[in-house]
Amino acid sequence: MRRQPAISPARAGLVLVVACLVLAPAASTLGTAAAVPDARLQFSSVAAAPAAPTTGEPVTVSATVQLSAGSAATAEIERVLLRNDSTTLARAVGPGSLSQGDSLTVDLVTSFEARGQKDLTLVAVANSSTANETVRIERPVTLVVRDSPPGMDVTVPDPVAGVESRVAVELSNPNADAVSDLEVTLEGDRGVRKRATVPTLASGATTSVNLSMRPTAGEQTLVVATAYTTATGERDVTRRRVTVDAPPLREDVGVAISRVPPPEEGGGNANVAALLGGAAGLGGGGGGALQEEGGGEDTAERVQVAVTNFGNAPLETVVVRPRAGDRRLPRQYVGRLAPGETGTVQVDLSTVEGSATVVAAANYTVAGTGPAGSRDADVRDADARARQGRARGSFEFRQPAGDIRVTDVSLAFDDDGTLRISGNAGNIGTAPVDGVVVQMGSNEFVEPAYPGRTYFVGTVDGSEFAPFELTADVDAANATELPVRVTYVVDGEERTREATLPFDRDLEPPERKRGGLLSLGIAPLTGLGVAAALLVVGAPLVYLRRR
């Protein structure tokens, strides 16, 4: 067996050196490819907005992906992810491509239902332009999520410059836990009632508090702050800004004086009672009694004073001070009037004799223009005095009077030939008239007839009427007028008024029916005459025949 020649130590060392030189470049190339890709990506910046997010509130994580200028290839960004462990919270798919040195920013939006620290991960996946190489990079992101602050809905209804205006604040708690020690504050120097507190606000609950301010004319910014304590014991503050546009104060007050109208119920009952009385029978006194009962309270000697707030600010402590001529009358309290509201009081003028000019002055204070008193407020000099005003109205008062007229007369003959006269006894005055009686008069061709010789009407209120019916025997061929007498009482004095009604000559009475033998009419009388004549003529004929 042949033996291989032995290799000397010197020759063996030379072979090892040559082998190392041959393999060294390949080893170097493999190491570089595994450590640094051709597309070298990185997250150059990461920002969260808001920086301190709250539960239930959207939070935006803005991630900027940059391709290094020294990269050997371009990159096509396939997707960017925001992950919480294995859960993807938000993603951006195919946001764009990058050349060497370029960058792009993607916004990833999410929200969190629970408070606490959130350890998240940003992931970017891209395809390199060389050999379709996939590149993946990651970066940790940490967010601290707090409980949501109480929600605030702030409104200022109908603000007016220089007038204390209500600031309504509605608080709500969107969190799963209650918040406590809420303190609502109106910031700025225009606040009047500047502070309100709420001990606790349960989860999902709402509550309202009222503050107030004196705005200036025009637009201004109102800031309301709410300090509160969370379920973890942390003290925090949230603020809400609202724009308020306040018009200038418009002070406009009207005073109107008029007579007090009669009660609607009384007037309606009076007319119905009178109608029932007319239907009950001719001359029946029951109709008058019903009308008098329903006449209602006498309003003829009273006036009403209506005070109307035509301005844009409330009025308070409105007081009416009436006068009749030179005589002062008792004052009347109206109270508070909101813009557009009317307050009415009545003034008794029963002690006023004759006619007089009634003047009513309404004194008032514009609400909200006085000092703030003990409330938390910074009151300026211009706000230190309450704004007061006065408005006046007048009315010419004349003592009410009553007077009866006969109106709406209609005539008709009954079947028995009696003339029926129907009409209304109308009170053309403003005072009630009592004891109204309508009587049928007489003349050469007219006589009162049963059953309607007299009709008792009773009481007729001012500007009201009551019906009546009378009956009469009339010589229709010769009559031209019908006399009617009306008696009534005004202020304890009995008065009588004669009325003459024209008779309609076109009316034709029916044939009158007569009683006894007359009731047989002309035909029976004619029959009797014929029978008598036959007896006179027939008797000699019978005698001659017998002969």
Buried (B, 14 or more C-beta within 10 A) or exposed (E): EEEEEEEEEEEEEEEEEEEEEEEEEEEEEEEEEEEEBBBBBEBBEBEBEEEEBBBBBEBBBBBBBBBBEEBBBBBBBBBBBBBBEEEEBBBBEEBEBBEBEBBBBBBBEBBBEEBEEBEBBBBBBBBBBEEEBEBEBEBEBEBEBBBBBBBBEBEBEBBBBBBBBBBBBBBBBBBBEBBBEBBBBBBEEBBBBBBBEBEBBEEEBEBEBEBBBBBBBEEBEBBBBBBBBBBEEEEBEBEBEBEBEBEEBEBEBBBBBEBBEBBEEBBEBBBEBBBBBBEEBBBBBBBBBBBBBBBBEBBBBBBBBBBBBEBBBBBBBBBBBBBBBEEEBEBBEBEBBEBEEEBBBEBEBEEBEEEBEBBBBBBBBBBBBBEBEEBBBEBEEEBEEBBEBEBEBBBEBEBBBBBBBBEEBEBEBEEEBBBBBBBBBBBBBBBBBBBBBBBBBBEEBBBBBEBBBBBBBBBBBBBBBBBBBBBBBBEBEEBEEBBBBBBBBBEEEEBEEEBEBEBEEEEEBEEEEEEEEEEEEEEEEEEEEEEEEEEEEEEEEEEEEEE
